[in-house]
Amino acid sequence: MSVTMERRVYQEGDTDIPEEFTELLTRMLTHHLENSTNPHYTQLLSHLWDRCMTLAPDEKLKTTFAKLMQQEVEHGVITSRILAGLGVGPIDAPIRQYLFHLPIDSFWDLSMFHALGDRVGCYIGETWHGVPYEPLLSVADRLHKDEVFHATFGLSNLRRVCSTPEGLAEANEKIKIWWPAALDMFGRSDSDFSDAYVRWGLRELNNEDLRQQYIAETRPLLEELGITVPADTDNRRFL
């Protein structure tokens, strides 16, 4: 009869947390986009707020965008607090995922930003529900639910855009830019850190496995809208 050993959940301030675990957890969170101490994240939020309020096609949608943006601010505060508990102060790091630097010139761009970009957050955050560090574990479910709301809202807006011939035609052109950018958000397939995160329970799947799961579940959603999704290797930067 085999016995399944439960992984210990470390608390903030535990003096016997393994050094490698602390280093990996710190690295994962300092590389995480959402951090209220990072001025680059603050700039991104300001830009997104302007885009949400400017590009929303009707006044009713603005209240939903406002709720979404409030949650983004809260996510940044949560990350900064967890890092502070690990002894890490303010972060000043440019945003490396190029999806966040793509132009958002239309409601279609904004819809795809949330439908694809925030959907990546669902997959990364979903693996945190069993992370063996209590400060992150305690907020994992809430963060995941928020990301699901963002991605679902984005897909709903994208469905609205694709309901017209003109919108669908635009979607089929711009998907060539947004799809590879979303896939590259998962990182490199050969990342040693990705496998180390899995080994220590900080994630359940490595970069490539998460990407393949994302592809299998997201591609059909876009195709149902009439969007022709390009090959998964087209215009990619990080294979």
Sequence and secondary structure as in RCSB ss.txt:
>XXXX:A:sequence
MSVTMERRVYQEGDTDIPEEFTELLTRMLTHHLENSTNPHYTQLLSHLWDRCMTLAPDEKLKTTFAKLMQQEVEH
GVITSRILAGLGVGPIDAPIRQYLFHLPIDSFWDLSMFHALGDRVGCYIGETWHGVPYEPLLSVADRLHKDEVFH
ATFGLSNLRRVCSTPEGLAEANEKIKIWWPAALDMFGRSDSDFSDAYVRWGLRELNNEDLRQQYIAETRPLLEEL
GITVPADTDNRRFL
>XXXX:A:secstr
         B TT TT  HHHHHHHHHHHHS S  TT HHHHHHHHHHHHHHHHH SSHHHHHHHHHHHHHHHHH
HHHHHHHHHHTT          GGGGS   SHHHHHHIIIIIIHHHHHHHHGGGG SBHHHHHHHHHHHHHHHHH
HHHHHHHHHHHTTSHHHHHHHHHHHHHHHHHHHHTT  TT HHHHHHHHTTS SS HHHHHHHHHHHHHHHHHHT
T     TTTT S  
